[in-house]
Amino acid sequence: MRRLIPALLVVAALVLAVVLLVGPLPPGPGQAPAPTATAAPAAAPDRVSTVLASDFEDGTDGWEGLGTADVVAREGDAHSGGSSLVTSGRTEAWNGALLDVTGVLTPGTQHTLSVWVRLAPGVTSVPGELQLTVRRDVDGERVHDHLVRTPVGAEGWVELRAEYTLPDRAQQHPALYVESTGTLADFLLDDVTVTRQAPPVQTDIPALREALADDFPVGTAVGSQDLAGAPAELLTRHFSMITPENALKPASVQPREGEFTFERADEVLDFAVAHGLAVHGHTLVWHRSTPDWFFRAPDGRELGQSPADQALLLARLETHVRTVATHLEDRYGDRNPVRSWDVVNEAIDPEQDDGLRRNQWYAVLGPDYVAAAFRIAREAFGPDTVLYLNDYGTENRTKRRAAAAVVERLLDEGVPIDGIGHQLHVDLRVPVSGIEDTIATFEDLGVRQAVTELDVAISESTEVLDSAPPERLAEQGRYLRDLLAALRRHPGALSSLSVWGLYDSRSWLRAWPTERPFEAPLLFDAHLQAKPAYWGLVDPDRLN
């Protein structure tokens, strides 16, 4: 018997090797092709691009409840940053959090899916199993591909990670969701990514930063997923500055009072230093991505307008800004790459007599909070850092007038504001002439100007395309051609121009204000290849 056991082990090993080499049997007649789904090792990053990223810093990112489940982005417990997605109200194990990934998963292409999960704080039951699943419709039937499951508890984060290939055939509405196999406990999600191998970055086309070197520095918003492999190659080839998409927002830096976390910010800034890139800081004061504790007293009540409450909020603001400045000085010294800041973000409301949005800052401090923020920032960052008021919609006449009035008032009061940031989240219907009028208006005020978050949507906000039509991509290229021509009619007016994302599948517009899986608002497509939009800025003659 002892001699037989080794022989049996050898035979079993040979059989297993054959199975692994041959793979699963092909589907029988009438069966849908089986997807490939395996637990995933860490992938080599050199040719990887991110086609989906959800960090819930600015909301649910398009995720919704499945079954009876409710989902909400909540500050506090997070794998990274300041927020995660809380899934609650589950009455059956399959109830969970779901995201439509139409247009994200390319049939026939292997993707790596990663979701960080944990049970909600305070759950005292034994650990339960959470499962990552892809749901798809095939020939009128709903198919569920269960990818990976693992035990999770309430004490720490666990990664659900798998390789998955959507079968190369007509599919409808693939959706990614997290469910359980037994427990009905509330659970949290964070840092969801879907990546795939990227084709080589084009090296036979002009570098964007060089093509526009005589006009202005060119930047882009980035996250940690853009700092390695093909995305990093694309980034360093074409851009001379970067804006951390979320890593410097208050909720990421100080999610709880006195607990400063700079890991995500340092990752981006270290990359900038290593590659000689300038950094535009985003942001210090905003009504979103700022933890609720900023606006609550130690006893939990909401702050009011009493002198004591106002002093507390101003002290918190000053502590936050000075701590950020001290960290940058201590870590980078003379190599500090942060040259400018969005000090106050999205504060303009043309419907108000004073032009200011009625947000939490205003509710406690009144209109003076804007001036206070700039004065604190100037003292903290020094005279050489450029300080901006940043807002969207400034290409609109009423918003433009309100913003100009606010800036002029601040200048008259001696507030150390250097300039205005125009986000320029526009679509093909927005006239370029309105943008040019805005540039001219602020030229007359003598302040710096920057385009801070440019993207040009090819669909309207409520329109959901089932593809990216070539004719709209061509129109987008012509739009950017015309925009550049308008900006060049005002030489020296812009200090910089930044786009809000490195390539199309990284754009926030794919999940806002509704799911738009084929929205394509940026210069490079989901495969990191140059689009007509790129050529509209680099060589407009190619569009003719």
Long-range contacts (C-beta under 8 A, 24 or more apart in sequence): 32-138, 32-139, 32-141, 32-143, 32-167, 32-169, 33-167, 33-168, 33-169, 34-167, 35-134, 35-145, 35-164, 35-165, 35-166, 35-167, 36-110, 36-163, 36-164, 36-165, 37-134, 37-145, 37-146, 37-147, 37-148, 37-162, 37-163, 37-164, 37-165, 38-162, 38-163, 39-148, 39-161, 39-162, 39-163, 40-112, 40-113, 40-114, 40-161, 40-162, 40-163, 43-112, 43-195, 45-228, 45-229, 46-228, 46-229, 46-230, 47-197, 47-198, 47-199, 47-200, 47-229, 47-230, 48-112, 48-195, 48-196, 48-197, 48-198, 48-228, 48-229, 48-230, 48-231, 49-195, 49-196, 49-197, 49-198, 49-229, 49-230, 49-231, 49-503, 49-505, 49-526, 49-527, 49-528, 50-193, 50-194, 50-195, 50-225, 50-226, 50-231, 50-505, 50-506, 51-104, 51-105, 51-106, 51-111, 51-194, 51-195, 51-196, 51-505, 51-526, 52-99, 52-101, 52-104, 52-192, 52-193, 52-194, 52-505, 53-192, 53-193, 53-194, 53-223, 53-225, 53-506, 54-85, 54-99, 54-189, 54-191, 54-192, 54-193, 54-511, 55-80, 55-81, 55-83, 55-190, 55-191, 55-192, 55-223, 55-246, 56-81, 56-83, 56-84, 56-85, 56-189, 56-190, 57-81, 57-82, 57-83, 57-246, 57-249, 57-251, 57-252, 57-289, 58-246, 58-288, 58-289, 58-508, 59-512, 60-85, 61-85, 61-99, 61-192, 61-511, 62-99, 62-100, 62-510, 62-511, 62-512, 62-515, 63-97, 63-98, 63-99, 63-189, 64-97, 64-98, 64-99, 65-89, 65-95, 65-96, 65-97, 65-98, 66-94, 66-95, 66-96, 66-97, 66-98, 66-177, 66-179, 67-91, 67-92, 67-94, 67-95, 67-96, 68-92, 68-95, 69-95, 69-96, 69-97, 71-97, 75-251, 75-255, 75-291, 75-292, 76-255, 76-256, 76-291, 77-118, 77-120, 77-121, 77-188, 78-190, 78-255, 79-116, 79-118, 79-157, 79-190, 79-191, 80-190, 80-191, 80-252, 80-263, 80-264, 81-190, 81-246, 81-247, 81-251, 81-252, 81-255, 81-264, 82-249, 82-250, 82-251, 82-252, 82-255, 82-289, 82-291, 83-190, 83-251, 84-188, 84-189, 84-190, 85-188, 85-189, 85-190, 86-120, 86-186, 86-188, 87-178, 87-186, 87-187, 87-188, 87-189, 88-120, 88-186, 90-180, 90-184, 90-185, 90-186, 91-184, 92-184, 93-179, 93-180, 93-181, 93-182, 93-183, 93-184, 94-179, 95-179, 95-184, 96-177, 96-178, 96-179, 96-180, 96-187, 97-177, 97-178, 97-189, 98-135, 98-175, 98-176, 98-177, 99-175, 99-176, 99-177, 99-192, 100-173, 100-174, 100-175, 100-515, 100-517, 101-134, 101-174, 101-175, 101-176, 101-194, 101-517, 102-173, 102-174, 102-515, 102-517, 103-510, 103-517, 103-518, 104-174, 104-194, 104-505, 104-517, 105-134, 105-164, 105-166, 105-174, 105-194, 106-166, 106-196, 107-166, 107-167, 107-168, 107-169, 107-171, 108-165, 108-166, 108-167, 108-168, 109-165, 109-166, 109-196, 109-197, 110-163, 110-164, 110-165, 110-196, 110-197, 111-163, 111-164, 111-165, 111-166, 111-194, 111-195, 111-196, 112-161, 112-162, 112-163, 112-164, 112-193, 112-194, 112-195, 112-196, 113-147, 113-160, 113-161, 113-162, 113-163, 113-164, 113-176, 113-193, 113-194, 114-159, 114-160, 114-161, 114-191, 114-192, 114-193, 114-194, 114-195, 115-159, 115-160, 115-161, 115-178, 115-189, 115-191, 115-192, 116-157, 116-158, 116-159, 116-160, 116-189, 116-190, 116-191, 116-192, 117-152, 117-157, 117-158, 117-159, 117-160, 117-178, 117-187, 117-188, 117-189, 117-190, 118-152, 118-153, 118-154, 118-155, 118-156, 118-157, 118-158, 118-187, 118-188, 119-152, 119-153, 119-154, 119-183, 119-185, 119-186, 119-187, 119-188, 120-154, 120-185, 120-186, 120-187, 120-188, 121-154, 122-154, 123-153, 123-154, 123-185, 123-186, 124-154, 125-183, 125-185, 127-151, 127-152, 127-153, 128-152, 128-180, 128-181, 128-182, 128-183, 128-185, 129-180, 129-181, 129-182, 129-183, 130-158, 130-160, 130-178, 130-179, 130-180, 130-181, 130-187, 131-160, 131-178, 131-179, 131-180, 131-181, 132-160, 132-162, 132-176, 132-177, 132-178, 133-176, 133-177, 133-178, 133-179, 134-164, 134-166, 134-174, 134-175, 134-176, 134-177, 135-174, 135-175, 135-176, 135-177, 136-166, 136-171, 136-172, 136-173, 136-174, 136-175, 137-171, 137-172, 137-173, 138-169, 138-171, 138-172, 149-181, 152-187, 154-185, 157-190, 193-225, 195-225, 198-229, 198-230, 198-231, 198-527, 198-528, 199-230, 199-527, 199-528, 199-529, 200-230, 201-230, 201-233, 201-234, 201-237, 201-528, 202-529, 202-530, 203-237, 205-530, 205-534, 205-538, 206-538, 206-539, 207-237, 207-238, 208-238, 208-239, 208-523, 208-534, 208-537, 208-538, 209-238, 209-239, 209-240, 211-537, 211-538, 211-539, 212-497, 212-537, 212-538, 215-484, 215-487, 215-488, 215-491, 215-494, 215-497, 216-487, 216-494, 216-495, 216-496, 216-497, 217-241, 217-278, 217-495, 217-496, 217-497, 218-496, 218-497, 218-498, 218-499, 219-243, 219-278, 219-280, 219-496, 219-497, 219-498, 219-499, 220-498, 220-499, 220-500, 220-501, 220-502, 221-245, 221-282, 221-453, 221-498, 221-499, 221-500, 221-501, 221-502, 222-268, 222-502, 223-247, 223-268, 223-506, 224-264, 224-267, 224-268, 225-506, 226-502, 226-506, 227-267, 227-268, 227-271, 230-528, 231-502, 231-503, 231-528, 232-271, 234-502, 234-503, 234-524, 234-528, 235-502, 236-275, 236-277, 239-277, 240-277, 240-278, 241-277, 241-278, 241-279, 241-280, 241-339, 241-496, 241-498, 242-268, 242-271, 242-272, 242-277, 242-278, 242-279, 242-280, 243-279, 243-280, 243-281, 243-282, 243-452, 243-453, 243-498, 244-268, 244-269, 244-279, 244-281, 244-282, 245-282, 245-500, 245-501, 246-289, 248-281, 248-282, 248-283, 248-324, 249-282, 249-283, 249-286, 249-289, 249-290, 250-283, 250-284, 250-286, 250-289, 250-290, 250-291, 250-294, 250-320, 251-289, 251-290, 251-291, 252-289, 253-320, 253-324, 254-291, 254-320, 254-323, 255-291, 256-291, 256-293, 257-291, 257-293, 257-316, 260-323, 260-327, 262-327, 262-331, 266-331, 269-328, 269-331, 269-332, 269-337, 269-338, 272-337, 273-332, 273-335, 273-337, 277-337, 278-337, 278-339, 279-337, 279-338, 279-339, 280-338, 280-339, 280-340, 280-341, 280-342, 280-450, 280-452, 280-496, 280-498, 281-338, 281-340, 281-341, 281-342, 282-341, 282-342, 282-345, 282-390, 282-452, 283-341, 283-342, 283-343, 283-344, 283-345, 283-390, 284-320, 284-321, 284-324, 284-341, 284-342, 284-343, 284-344, 284-345, 284-373, 284-377, 285-317, 285-343, 285-344, 285-345, 285-347, 285-361, 285-369, 285-370, 285-373, 286-344, 286-345, 286-346, 287-346, 287-347, 287-357, 287-359, 287-360, 287-361, 288-346, 290-360, 294-360, 295-360, 295-363, 295-364, 303-363, 303-364, 304-364, 305-363, 305-364, 305-365, 305-366, 309-364, 310-364, 310-365, 313-361, 313-364, 313-365, 314-365, 314-372, 317-372, 317-373, 317-376, 318-376, 321-373, 321-376, 321-377, 321-380, 322-376, 322-380, 324-380, 325-380, 325-381, 338-381, 338-385, 339-384, 339-385, 339-386, 340-385, 340-386, 340-387, 340-388, 340-450, 340-495, 340-496, 341-377, 341-381, 341-385, 341-386, 341-387, 341-388, 342-388, 342-389, 342-390, 342-421, 342-452, 343-373, 343-374, 343-377, 343-387, 343-388, 343-389, 343-417, 344-370, 344-373, 344-374, 344-389, 344-390, 345-390, 345-391, 346-390, 346-391, 346-392, 347-389, 347-391, 347-406, 348-389, 348-391, 348-393, 348-394, 348-399, 348-402, 348-403, 348-406, 349-402, 350-398, 350-399, 350-401, 350-402, 352-402, 354-406, 355-402, 355-403, 355-405, 355-406, 356-406, 370-406, 370-410, 370-415, 371-410, 371-413, 371-415, 374-410, 374-415, 374-416, 374-417, 375-415, 375-416, 377-416, 378-416, 386-418, 386-419, 386-448, 386-495, 387-416, 387-417, 387-418, 387-419, 388-417, 388-418, 388-419, 388-420, 388-421, 388-448, 388-450, 388-452, 389-417, 389-419, 389-420, 389-421, 390-420, 390-421, 390-423, 390-452, 391-420, 391-421, 391-422, 391-423, 392-423, 392-424, 392-425, 392-453, 393-423, 394-420, 394-422, 394-423, 394-424, 394-438, 395-422, 395-424, 395-426, 395-430, 395-434, 395-435, 395-437, 395-438, 396-434, 397-434, 397-437, 400-434, 400-437, 400-438, 400-441, 404-441, 404-442, 404-445, 407-442, 407-445, 407-447, 408-445, 411-445, 411-447, 417-447, 418-447, 418-448, 419-447, 419-448, 419-449, 419-450, 419-495, 420-447, 420-448, 420-449, 420-450, 421-449, 421-450, 421-451, 421-452, 421-453, 422-449, 422-450, 422-451, 422-452, 423-451, 423-452, 423-453, 423-454, 423-500, 424-451, 424-452, 424-453, 424-454, 424-455, 425-453, 425-454, 425-455, 425-457, 425-500, 425-509, 426-454, 426-455, 426-456, 426-457, 427-456, 427-457, 427-458, 427-459, 427-460, 427-461, 428-456, 428-457, 428-458, 428-472, 428-475, 428-476, 428-479, 429-460, 432-479, 432-482, 432-483, 432-486, 433-486, 435-483, 435-486, 436-486, 436-487, 436-489, 436-490, 439-486, 439-487, 439-490, 439-493, 439-494, 440-490, 442-493, 443-490, 443-493, 448-495, 449-493, 449-494, 449-495, 450-494, 450-495, 450-496, 450-497, 450-498, 451-494, 451-496, 451-497, 451-498, 452-496, 452-498, 453-498, 453-499, 453-500, 454-497, 454-498, 454-499, 454-500, 455-499, 455-500, 455-501, 455-507, 455-509, 455-521, 455-522, 456-480, 456-521, 456-533, 457-509, 457-519, 457-521, 458-519, 458-520, 458-521, 459-516, 459-518, 459-519, 461-513, 461-514, 462-513, 462-514, 463-516, 464-514, 464-515, 464-516, 464-517, 465-516, 465-518, 465-519, 466-518, 467-518, 468-504, 468-518, 468-519, 468-520, 468-525, 473-520, 473-531, 473-532, 473-533, 474-532, 474-543, 476-520, 476-521, 476-531, 476-532, 476-533, 476-536, 477-531, 477-532, 477-533, 477-534, 477-535, 477-536, 477-543, 478-532, 478-536, 478-543, 479-533, 479-536, 480-523, 480-533, 480-536, 480-537, 481-536, 481-537, 481-540, 481-543, 483-536, 484-536, 484-537, 484-540, 485-540, 499-523, 503-527, 503-528, 504-531
